Amino acid sequence: MTKGGPSMGRKASARLHYRCRRCGNSSFHKKRGICSYCGFGASSKIREYSWQKKNFLKTK
Ligand SMILES: [Zn+2]
C-alpha cells in the first residue's frame, strides 16, 4: 500500500491549515481563507451540523 513515492514527504511538510481565530482549531485553510471546522471566512455563522453531535442517534 505505497502511493505517491518519495515526493509525498514534501507534500506532508507543506502547511495548508493554520489555527483558526474563531474556533482555535488548526483548520483554517491558508489559500482559501476559510476554516473547514467552523466556517470562518465563508460565513458569519458557526458551521454546525447535526451529525457532528456524538449522541445524534440517541437524541433522534
Ligand atoms: Zn474555525
N, CA, C, O and the ligand as a Tripos MOL2 file, in Angstrom:
@<TRIPOS>MOLECULE
protein
  241   239    61     0     0
PROTEIN
NO_CHARGES

@<TRIPOS>ATOM
      1 N           0.8280   -1.2170    0.0000 N.3       1 MET1
      2 CA          0.0000    0.0000    0.0000 C.3       1 MET1
      3 C           0.8640    1.2690    0.0000 C.2       1 MET1
      4 O           0.7500    2.1060    0.8950 O.2       1 MET1
      5 N           1.7050    1.3970   -0.9870 N.am      2 THR2
      6 CA          2.5150    2.6130   -1.0940 C.3       2 THR2
      7 C           2.0490    3.4190   -2.2940 C.2       2 THR2
      8 O           1.8700    2.8850   -3.3890 O.2       2 THR2
      9 N           1.8590    4.6800   -2.0790 N.am      3 LYS3
     10 CA          1.3320    5.5460   -3.1170 C.3       3 LYS3
     11 C           2.0490    6.8890   -3.0820 C.2       3 LYS3
     12 O           2.3110    7.4460   -2.0160 O.2       3 LYS3
     13 N           2.3570    7.3900   -4.2590 N.am      4 GLY4
     14 CA          2.9240    8.7370   -4.3160 C.3       4 GLY4
     15 C           4.4220    8.7620   -4.4730 C.2       4 GLY4
     16 O           4.9550    9.6430   -5.1470 O.2       4 GLY4
     17 N           5.1070    7.8300   -3.8770 N.am      5 GLY5
     18 CA          6.5590    7.7990   -3.9930 C.3       5 GLY5
     19 C           7.2370    8.7100   -2.9870 C.2       5 GLY5
     20 O           6.6040    9.1640   -2.0340 O.2       5 GLY5
     21 N           8.5000    8.9780   -3.1890 N.am      6 PRO6
     22 CA          9.2880    9.7760   -2.2470 C.3       6 PRO6
     23 C           8.8490   11.2320   -2.1730 C.2       6 PRO6
     24 O           9.1200   11.9040   -1.1770 O.2       6 PRO6
     25 N           8.1780   11.7330   -3.2060 N.am      7 SER7
     26 CA          7.7800   13.1400   -3.2260 C.3       7 SER7
     27 C           6.6840   13.4480   -2.2090 C.2       7 SER7
     28 O           6.4070   14.6110   -1.9180 O.2       7 SER7
     29 N           6.0690   12.4020   -1.6730 N.am      8 MET8
     30 CA          4.9920   12.5980   -0.7020 C.3       8 MET8
     31 C           5.4970   13.2580    0.5800 C.2       8 MET8
     32 O           4.7340   13.8820    1.3180 O.2       8 MET8
     33 N           6.7800   13.1090    0.8230 N.am      9 GLY9
     34 CA          7.3610   13.7120    2.0190 C.3       9 GLY9
     35 C           7.2810   15.2210    1.9940 C.2       9 GLY9
     36 O           7.0420   15.8530    3.0220 O.2       9 GLY9
     37 N           7.4780   15.7940    0.8380 N.am     10 ARG10
     38 CA          7.4040   17.2450    0.6760 C.3      10 ARG10
     39 C           5.9650   17.7360    0.8260 C.2      10 ARG10
     40 O           5.7030   18.8080    1.3720 O.2      10 ARG10
     41 N           5.0560   16.9250    0.3270 N.am     11 LYS11
     42 CA          3.6490   17.2980    0.3650 C.3      11 LYS11
     43 C           3.1580   17.3900    1.8100 C.2      11 LYS11
     44 O           2.3450   18.2470    2.1540 O.2      11 LYS11
     45 N           3.6590   16.5080    2.6260 N.am     12 ALA12
     46 CA          3.2160   16.4620    4.0160 C.3      12 ALA12
     47 C           3.7510   17.6460    4.8090 C.2      12 ALA12
     48 O           3.1380   18.0760    5.7860 O.2      12 ALA12
     49 N           4.8840   18.1650    4.3910 N.am     13 SER13
     50 CA          5.5090   19.2390    5.1430 C.3      13 SER13
     51 C           4.8460   20.5790    4.8740 C.2      13 SER13
     52 O           4.9530   21.5050    5.6780 O.2      13 SER13
     53 N           4.1490   20.6810    3.7240 N.am     14 ALA14
     54 CA          3.5130   21.9390    3.3700 C.3      14 ALA14
     55 C           2.2900   22.1780    4.2430 C.2      14 ALA14
     56 O           1.3880   21.3430    4.2970 O.2      14 ALA14
     57 N           2.2590   23.3000    4.9140 N.am     15 ARG15
     58 CA          1.1340   23.6030    5.8090 C.3      15 ARG15
     59 C           0.0120   24.2530    5.0280 C.2      15 ARG15
     60 O           0.1860   25.2900    4.3870 O.2      15 ARG15
     61 N          -1.1310   23.6210    5.0990 N.am     16 LEU16
     62 CA         -2.2930   24.1370    4.3900 C.3      16 LEU16
     63 C          -3.2910   24.7360    5.3790 C.2      16 LEU16
     64 O          -3.9610   25.7250    5.0810 O.2      16 LEU16
     65 N          -3.3770   24.1330    6.5410 N.am     17 HIS17
     66 CA         -4.3150   24.6090    7.5480 C.3      17 HIS17
     67 C          -3.5820   25.2400    8.7320 C.2      17 HIS17
     68 O          -2.6550   24.6760    9.3150 O.2      17 HIS17
     69 N          -4.0530   26.4350    9.0460 N.am     18 TYR18
     70 CA         -3.4770   27.1390   10.1870 C.3      18 TYR18
     71 C          -4.5210   27.2730   11.2930 C.2      18 TYR18
     72 O          -5.6980   26.9770   11.0860 O.2      18 TYR18
     73 N          -4.0930   27.7050   12.4290 N.am     19 ARG19
     74 CA         -5.0040   27.8170   13.5600 C.3      19 ARG19
     75 C          -6.0380   28.9090   13.3060 C.2      19 ARG19
     76 O          -5.7110   30.0450   12.9640 O.2      19 ARG19
     77 N          -7.2890   28.5220   13.4850 N.am     20 CYS20
     78 CA         -8.3940   29.4370   13.2420 C.3      20 CYS20
     79 C          -8.5260   30.4210   14.3980 C.2      20 CYS20
     80 O          -8.3280   30.0680   15.5600 O.2      20 CYS20
     81 N          -8.8640   31.6620   14.0570 N.am     21 ARG21
     82 CA         -9.0130   32.7060   15.0720 C.3      21 ARG21
     83 C         -10.2840   32.4970   15.8950 C.2      21 ARG21
     84 O         -10.3430   32.8750   17.0650 O.2      21 ARG21
     85 N         -11.2930   31.8950   15.2790 N.am     22 ARG22
     86 CA        -12.5930   31.7930   15.9370 C.3      22 ARG22
     87 C         -12.7400   30.5110   16.7610 C.2      22 ARG22
     88 O         -13.1400   30.5560   17.9250 O.2      22 ARG22
     89 N         -12.4070   29.3470   16.1360 N.am     23 CYS23
     90 CA        -12.6330   28.0780   16.8410 C.3      23 CYS23
     91 C         -11.3650   27.5470   17.5040 C.2      23 CYS23
     92 O         -11.4300   26.6910   18.3870 O.2      23 CYS23
     93 N         -10.2060   28.0600   17.0710 N.am     24 GLY24
     94 CA         -8.9620   27.6220   17.7080 C.3      24 GLY24
     95 C          -8.3900   26.3540   17.1070 C.2      24 GLY24
     96 O          -7.2730   25.9570   17.4380 O.2      24 GLY24
     97 N          -9.1440   25.7160   16.2280 N.am     25 ASN25
     98 CA         -8.6460   24.5020   15.5860 C.3      25 ASN25
     99 C          -7.7020   24.8690   14.4410 C.2      25 ASN25
    100 O          -7.7910   25.9540   13.8670 O.2      25 ASN25
    101 N          -6.8160   23.9620   14.1300 N.am     26 SER26
    102 CA         -5.9030   24.2030   13.0090 C.3      26 SER26
    103 C          -6.5620   23.7840   11.7060 C.2      26 SER26
    104 O          -6.0530   22.9310   10.9790 O.2      26 SER26
    105 N          -7.7110   24.4030   11.4240 N.am     27 SER27
    106 CA         -8.4950   24.0390   10.2540 C.3      27 SER27
    107 C          -8.6930   25.2190    9.3110 C.2      27 SER27
    108 O          -9.4600   25.1280    8.3520 O.2      27 SER27
    109 N          -8.0090   26.3170    9.5790 N.am     28 PHE28
    110 CA         -8.1240   27.4860    8.7170 C.3      28 PHE28
    111 C          -7.2510   27.3130    7.4780 C.2      28 PHE28
    112 O          -6.0250   27.2600    7.5680 O.2      28 PHE28
    113 N          -7.9100   27.2260    6.3170 N.am     29 HIS29
    114 CA         -7.1930   26.9950    5.0740 C.3      29 HIS29
    115 C          -6.4160   28.2450    4.6670 C.2      29 HIS29
    116 O          -6.9610   29.3480    4.6150 O.2      29 HIS29
    117 N          -5.1660   28.0500    4.3870 N.am     30 LYS30
    118 CA         -4.2940   29.1880    4.1020 C.3      30 LYS30
    119 C          -4.6880   29.8860    2.8020 C.2      30 LYS30
    120 O          -4.7820   31.1120    2.7600 O.2      30 LYS30
    121 N          -4.9220   29.1060    1.7360 N.am     31 LYS31
    122 CA         -5.2010   29.6820    0.4240 C.3      31 LYS31
    123 C          -6.6550   30.1060    0.2810 C.2      31 LYS31
    124 O          -6.9540   31.1550   -0.2900 O.2      31 LYS31
    125 N          -7.5470   29.2880    0.8000 N.am     32 ARG32
    126 CA         -8.9790   29.5650    0.6580 C.3      32 ARG32
    127 C          -9.4400   30.6520    1.6180 C.2      32 ARG32
    128 O         -10.3650   31.4120    1.3300 O.2      32 ARG32
    129 N          -8.7660   30.7080    2.7740 N.am     33 GLY33
    130 CA         -9.1500   31.6910    3.7730 C.3      33 GLY33
    131 C         -10.4240   31.3160    4.4800 C.2      33 GLY33
    132 O         -11.1310   32.1700    5.0140 O.2      33 GLY33
    133 N         -10.7140   30.0210    4.4790 N.am     34 ILE34
    134 CA        -11.9310   29.5280    5.1180 C.3      34 ILE34
    135 C         -11.5760   28.4360    6.1080 C.2      34 ILE34
    136 O         -10.7580   27.5630    5.8200 O.2      34 ILE34
    137 N         -12.1850   28.4910    7.2540 N.am     35 CYS35
    138 CA        -11.9670   27.4500    8.2330 C.3      35 CYS35
    139 C         -12.8920   26.2760    7.9390 C.2      35 CYS35
    140 O         -14.1060   26.4490    7.8260 O.2      35 CYS35
    141 N         -12.3230   25.0950    7.8160 N.am     36 SER36
    142 CA        -13.1190   23.9100    7.4940 C.3      36 SER36
    143 C         -13.8690   23.3980    8.7110 C.2      36 SER36
    144 O         -14.7670   22.5650    8.5860 O.2      36 SER36
    145 N         -13.5090   23.8870    9.8760 N.am     37 TYR37
    146 CA        -14.1510   23.3980   11.0910 C.3      37 TYR37
    147 C         -15.3700   24.2420   11.4520 C.2      37 TYR37
    148 O         -16.4510   23.6970   11.6760 O.2      37 TYR37
    149 N         -15.2140   25.5620   11.5120 N.am     38 CYS38
    150 CA        -16.3200   26.4160   11.9440 C.3      38 CYS38
    151 C         -16.8570   27.2860   10.8120 C.2      38 CYS38
    152 O         -17.8660   27.9690   10.9910 O.2      38 CYS38
    153 N         -16.2030   27.2730    9.6490 N.am     39 GLY39
    154 CA        -16.6910   28.0440    8.5120 C.3      39 GLY39
    155 C         -16.2870   29.5000    8.5620 C.2      39 GLY39
    156 O         -16.8850   30.3290    7.8760 O.2      39 GLY39
    157 N         -15.2990   29.8260    9.3500 N.am     40 PHE40
    158 CA        -14.8350   31.2000    9.4690 C.3      40 PHE40
    159 C         -14.2510   31.6630    8.1360 C.2      40 PHE40
    160 O         -13.3790   31.0000    7.5740 O.2      40 PHE40
    161 N         -14.7270   32.7910    7.6350 N.am     41 GLY41
    162 CA        -14.2810   33.2810    6.3340 C.3      41 GLY41
    163 C         -15.3470   33.0780    5.2850 C.2      41 GLY41
    164 O         -15.4910   33.8880    4.3700 O.2      41 GLY41
    165 N         -16.1020   31.9870    5.4160 N.am     42 ALA42
    166 CA        -17.1630   31.6900    4.4610 C.3      42 ALA42
    167 C         -18.4830   32.2830    4.9310 C.2      42 ALA42
    168 O         -19.2560   32.8110    4.1310 O.2      42 ALA42
    169 N         -18.7340   32.1940    6.2300 N.am     43 SER43
    170 CA        -19.9750   32.7310    6.7610 C.3      43 SER43
    171 C         -19.7620   33.2600    8.1750 C.2      43 SER43
    172 O         -18.8210   32.8680    8.8650 O.2      43 SER43
    173 N         -20.6390   34.1430    8.5850 N.am     44 SER44
    174 CA        -20.5290   34.7220    9.9200 C.3      44 SER44
    175 C         -21.0490   33.7710   10.9860 C.2      44 SER44
    176 O         -20.7680   33.9190   12.1760 O.2      44 SER44
    177 N         -21.8180   32.7870   10.5230 N.am     45 LYS45
    178 CA        -22.3620   31.8130   11.4680 C.3      45 LYS45
    179 C         -21.3610   30.6820   11.6980 C.2      45 LYS45
    180 O         -20.5080   30.4030   10.8550 O.2      45 LYS45
    181 N         -21.4820   30.0560   12.8300 N.am     46 ILE46
    182 CA        -20.6190   28.9150   13.1330 C.3      46 ILE46
    183 C         -21.0900   27.7120   12.3270 C.2      46 ILE46
    184 O         -22.2680   27.3570   12.3470 O.2      46 ILE46
    185 N         -20.1670   27.1010   11.6290 N.am     47 ARG47
    186 CA        -20.5070   25.9170   10.8350 C.3      47 ARG47
    187 C         -20.8790   24.7760   11.7760 C.2      47 ARG47
    188 O         -20.0630   24.3160   12.5750 O.2      47 ARG47
    189 N         -22.1070   24.3370   11.6640 N.am     48 GLU48
    190 CA        -22.5670   23.2900   12.5850 C.3      48 GLU48
    191 C         -23.5250   22.3470   11.8880 C.2      48 GLU48
    192 O         -24.4160   22.7790   11.1560 O.2      48 GLU48
    193 N         -23.3430   21.0900   12.1110 N.am     49 TYR49
    194 CA        -24.2230   20.0880   11.5260 C.3      49 TYR49
    195 C         -24.7240   19.1480   12.6180 C.2      49 TYR49
    196 O         -24.0950   18.9580   13.6590 O.2      49 TYR49
    197 N         -25.8800   18.5760   12.3280 N.am     50 SER50
    198 CA        -26.4850   17.6870   13.3140 C.3      50 SER50
    199 C         -25.6680   16.4210   13.5070 C.2      50 SER50
    200 O         -25.6350   15.8430   14.5930 O.2      50 SER50
    201 N         -25.0070   16.0000   12.4320 N.am     51 TRP51
    202 CA        -24.2300   14.7630   12.5010 C.3      51 TRP51
    203 C         -22.9330   14.9430   13.2750 C.2      51 TRP51
    204 O         -22.2040   13.9820   13.5220 O.2      51 TRP51
    205 N         -22.6570   16.1840   13.6540 N.am     52 GLN52
    206 CA        -21.4520   16.4210   14.4450 C.3      52 GLN52
    207 C         -21.6450   15.9590   15.8810 C.2      52 GLN52
    208 O         -20.6900   15.6610   16.5990 O.2      52 GLN52
    209 N         -22.9260   15.9100   16.2790 N.am     53 LYS53
    210 CA        -23.2170   15.5200   17.6520 C.3      53 LYS53
    211 C         -22.8460   14.0560   17.8820 C.2      53 LYS53
    212 O         -23.0890   13.1880   17.0430 O.2      53 LYS53
    213 N         -22.2690   13.8220   19.0110 N.am     54 LYS54
    214 CA        -21.7720   12.4920   19.3240 C.3      54 LYS54
    215 C         -22.9230   11.5020   19.5310 C.2      54 LYS54
    216 O         -22.8750   10.3670   19.0570 O.2      54 LYS54
    217 N         -23.9520   11.9520   20.2440 N.am     55 ASN55
    218 CA        -25.0840   11.0740   20.5240 C.3      55 ASN55
    219 C         -26.2840   11.4560   19.6530 C.2      55 ASN55
    220 O         -27.4090   11.5880   20.1350 O.2      55 ASN55
    221 N         -26.0080   11.6310   18.3490 N.am     56 PHE56
    222 CA        -27.0520   12.0480   17.4340 C.3      56 PHE56
    223 C         -28.1420   10.9860   17.3090 C.2      56 PHE56
    224 O         -29.3280   11.3130   17.2850 O.2      56 PHE56
    225 N         -27.7430    9.7230   17.2300 N.am     57 LEU57
    226 CA        -28.6960    8.6370   17.0640 C.3      57 LEU57
    227 C         -29.5640    8.4770   18.3170 C.2      57 LEU57
    228 O         -30.7340    8.1040   18.2340 O.2      57 LEU57
    229 N         -28.9840    8.7580   19.4450 N.am     58 LYS58
    230 CA        -29.7160    8.6080   20.7050 C.3      58 LYS58
    231 C         -30.7680    9.7000   20.8580 C.2      58 LYS58
    232 O         -31.8970    9.4360   21.2710 O.2      58 LYS58
    233 N         -30.3820   10.9380   20.5180 N.am     59 THR59
    234 CA        -31.2860   12.0730   20.6810 C.3      59 THR59
    235 C         -32.3880   12.0760   19.6260 C.2      59 THR59
    236 O         -33.4450   12.6750   19.8200 O.2      59 THR59
    237 N         -32.1310   11.4060   18.5190 N.am     60 LYS60
    238 CA        -33.0870   11.3600   17.4330 C.3      60 LYS60
    239 C         -34.2630   10.4830   17.8350 C.2      60 LYS60
    240 O         -35.1980   10.3070   17.0530 O.2      60 LYS60
    241 ZN        -12.6090   27.8540   12.7690 Zn       61 ZN61
@<TRIPOS>BOND
     1     1     2 1
     2     2     3 1
     3     3     4 2
     4     3     5 am
     5     5     6 1
     6     6     7 1
     7     7     8 2
     8     7     9 am
     9     9    10 1
    10    10    11 1
    11    11    12 2
    12    11    13 am
    13    13    14 1
    14    14    15 1
    15    15    16 2
    16    15    17 am
    17    17    18 1
    18    18    19 1
    19    19    20 2
    20    19    21 am
    21    21    22 1
    22    22    23 1
    23    23    24 2
    24    23    25 am
    25    25    26 1
    26    26    27 1
    27    27    28 2
    28    27    29 am
    29    29    30 1
    30    30    31 1
    31    31    32 2
    32    31    33 am
    33    33    34 1
    34    34    35 1
    35    35    36 2
    36    35    37 am
    37    37    38 1
    38    38    39 1
    39    39    40 2
    40    39    41 am
    41    41    42 1
    42    42    43 1
    43    43    44 2
    44    43    45 am
    45    45    46 1
    46    46    47 1
    47    47    48 2
    48    47    49 am
    49    49    50 1
    50    50    51 1
    51    51    52 2
    52    51    53 am
    53    53    54 1
    54    54    55 1
    55    55    56 2
    56    55    57 am
    57    57    58 1
    58    58    59 1
    59    59    60 2
    60    59    61 am
    61    61    62 1
    62    62    63 1
    63    63    64 2
    64    63    65 am
    65    65    66 1
    66    66    67 1
    67    67    68 2
    68    67    69 am
    69    69    70 1
    70    70    71 1
    71    71    72 2
    72    71    73 am
    73    73    74 1
    74    74    75 1
    75    75    76 2
    76    75    77 am
    77    77    78 1
    78    78    79 1
    79    79    80 2
    80    79    81 am
    81    81    82 1
    82    82    83 1
    83    83    84 2
    84    83    85 am
    85    85    86 1
    86    86    87 1
    87    87    88 2
    88    87    89 am
    89    89    90 1
    90    90    91 1
    91    91    92 2
    92    91    93 am
    93    93    94 1
    94    94    95 1
    95    95    96 2
    96    95    97 am
    97    97    98 1
    98    98    99 1
    99    99   100 2
   100    99   101 am
   101   101   102 1
   102   102   103 1
   103   103   104 2
   104   103   105 am
   105   105   106 1
   106   106   107 1
   107   107   108 2
   108   107   109 am
   109   109   110 1
   110   110   111 1
   111   111   112 2
   112   111   113 am
   113   113   114 1
   114   114   115 1
   115   115   116 2
   116   115   117 am
   117   117   118 1
   118   118   119 1
   119   119   120 2
   120   119   121 am
   121   121   122 1
   122   122   123 1
   123   123   124 2
   124   123   125 am
   125   125   126 1
   126   126   127 1
   127   127   128 2
   128   127   129 am
   129   129   130 1
   130   130   131 1
   131   131   132 2
   132   131   133 am
   133   133   134 1
   134   134   135 1
   135   135   136 2
   136   135   137 am
   137   137   138 1
   138   138   139 1
   139   139   140 2
   140   139   141 am
   141   141   142 1
   142   142   143 1
   143   143   144 2
   144   143   145 am
   145   145   146 1
   146   146   147 1
   147   147   148 2
   148   147   149 am
   149   149   150 1
   150   150   151 1
   151   151   152 2
   152   151   153 am
   153   153   154 1
   154   154   155 1
   155   155   156 2
   156   155   157 am
   157   157   158 1
   158   158   159 1
   159   159   160 2
   160   159   161 am
   161   161   162 1
   162   162   163 1
   163   163   164 2
   164   163   165 am
   165   165   166 1
   166   166   167 1
   167   167   168 2
   168   167   169 am
   169   169   170 1
   170   170   171 1
   171   171   172 2
   172   171   173 am
   173   173   174 1
   174   174   175 1
   175   175   176 2
   176   175   177 am
   177   177   178 1
   178   178   179 1
   179   179   180 2
   180   179   181 am
   181   181   182 1
   182   182   183 1
   183   183   184 2
   184   183   185 am
   185   185   186 1
   186   186   187 1
   187   187   188 2
   188   187   189 am
   189   189   190 1
   190   190   191 1
   191   191   192 2
   192   191   193 am
   193   193   194 1
   194   194   195 1
   195   195   196 2
   196   195   197 am
   197   197   198 1
   198   198   199 1
   199   199   200 2
   200   199   201 am
   201   201   202 1
   202   202   203 1
   203   203   204 2
   204   203   205 am
   205   205   206 1
   206   206   207 1
   207   207   208 2
   208   207   209 am
   209   209   210 1
   210   210   211 1
   211   211   212 2
   212   211   213 am
   213   213   214 1
   214   214   215 1
   215   215   216 2
   216   215   217 am
   217   217   218 1
   218   218   219 1
   219   219   220 2
   220   219   221 am
   221   221   222 1
   222   222   223 1
   223   223   224 2
   224   223   225 am
   225   225   226 1
   226   226   227 1
   227   227   228 2
   228   227   229 am
   229   229   230 1
   230   230   231 1
   231   231   232 2
   232   231   233 am
   233   233   234 1
   234   234   235 1
   235   235   236 2
   236   235   237 am
   237   237   238 1
   238   238   239 1
   239   239   240 2
@<TRIPOS>SUBSTRUCTURE
     1 MET1         2 RESIDUE 1 A MET
     2 THR2         6 RESIDUE 1 A THR
     3 LYS3        10 RESIDUE 1 A LYS
     4 GLY4        14 RESIDUE 1 A GLY
     5 GLY5        18 RESIDUE 1 A GLY
     6 PRO6        22 RESIDUE 1 A PRO
     7 SER7        26 RESIDUE 1 A SER
     8 MET8        30 RESIDUE 1 A MET
     9 GLY9        34 RESIDUE 1 A GLY
    10 ARG10       38 RESIDUE 1 A ARG
    11 LYS11       42 RESIDUE 1 A LYS
    12 ALA12       46 RESIDUE 1 A ALA
    13 SER13       50 RESIDUE 1 A SER
    14 ALA14       54 RESIDUE 1 A ALA
    15 ARG15       58 RESIDUE 1 A ARG
    16 LEU16       62 RESIDUE 1 A LEU
    17 HIS17       66 RESIDUE 1 A HIS
    18 TYR18       70 RESIDUE 1 A TYR
    19 ARG19       74 RESIDUE 1 A ARG
    20 CYS20       78 RESIDUE 1 A CYS
    21 ARG21       82 RESIDUE 1 A ARG
    22 ARG22       86 RESIDUE 1 A ARG
    23 CYS23       90 RESIDUE 1 A CYS
    24 GLY24       94 RESIDUE 1 A GLY
    25 ASN25       98 RESIDUE 1 A ASN
    26 SER26      102 RESIDUE 1 A SER
    27 SER27      106 RESIDUE 1 A SER
    28 PHE28      110 RESIDUE 1 A PHE
    29 HIS29      114 RESIDUE 1 A HIS
    30 LYS30      118 RESIDUE 1 A LYS
    31 LYS31      122 RESIDUE 1 A LYS
    32 ARG32      126 RESIDUE 1 A ARG
    33 GLY33      130 RESIDUE 1 A GLY
    34 ILE34      134 RESIDUE 1 A ILE
    35 CYS35      138 RESIDUE 1 A CYS
    36 SER36      142 RESIDUE 1 A SER
    37 TYR37      146 RESIDUE 1 A TYR
    38 CYS38      150 RESIDUE 1 A CYS
    39 GLY39      154 RESIDUE 1 A GLY
    40 PHE40      158 RESIDUE 1 A PHE
    41 GLY41      162 RESIDUE 1 A GLY
    42 ALA42      166 RESIDUE 1 A ALA
    43 SER43      170 RESIDUE 1 A SER
    44 SER44      174 RESIDUE 1 A SER
    45 LYS45      178 RESIDUE 1 A LYS
    46 ILE46      182 RESIDUE 1 A ILE
    47 ARG47      186 RESIDUE 1 A ARG
    48 GLU48      190 RESIDUE 1 A GLU
    49 TYR49      194 RESIDUE 1 A TYR
    50 SER50      198 RESIDUE 1 A SER
    51 TRP51      202 RESIDUE 1 A TRP
    52 GLN52      206 RESIDUE 1 A GLN
    53 LYS53      210 RESIDUE 1 A LYS
    54 LYS54      214 RESIDUE 1 A LYS
    55 ASN55      218 RESIDUE 1 A ASN
    56 PHE56      222 RESIDUE 1 A PHE
    57 LEU57      226 RESIDUE 1 A LEU
    58 LYS58      230 RESIDUE 1 A LYS
    59 THR59      234 RESIDUE 1 A THR
    60 LYS60      238 RESIDUE 1 A LYS
    61 ZN61       241 GROUP 0 **** ****
